[in-house]
Amino acid sequence: MGGDAAGPVPTDQHDFALWEKRVDALMVLCSGKGLFTVDGLRRVLEDMGEESFETMTYYERWIASVNQNLIEAGAYTTAELATKMTQVQARGDTYGEASDASG
């Protein structure tokens, strides 16, 4: 973080989870639409503080930054996000177990 010694950089490859791939896709699509810039994403990451870098994964930090930038761009409000998150949570742990919460 910010010039602190981080130790060796892991070079082993791993498969990315579906949600991590979606974060990458979201970043490409939204930046292509002009909803945020790399500088905007970096600003939010830098404002998170050291605790976030110690407790959040790489993609957790990036989705938090994307989310903050989309809110700032007016793509959606925090209230709209809360409503959507409640709907997603009602689906269950997997798509196979999801129920139609809309009735």
HELIX and SHEET records of a PDB file:
HELIX    1   1 LEU A   18  GLY A   32  1                                  15    
HELIX    2   2 VAL A   38  ASP A   47  1                                  10    
HELIX    3   3 GLU A   50  THR A   55  1                                   6    
HELIX    4   4 TYR A   58  ALA A   73  1                                  16    
HELIX    5   5 THR A   78  ALA A   90  1                                  13    
HELIX    6   6 TYR A   95  GLU A   97  5                                   3    
END                                                                             
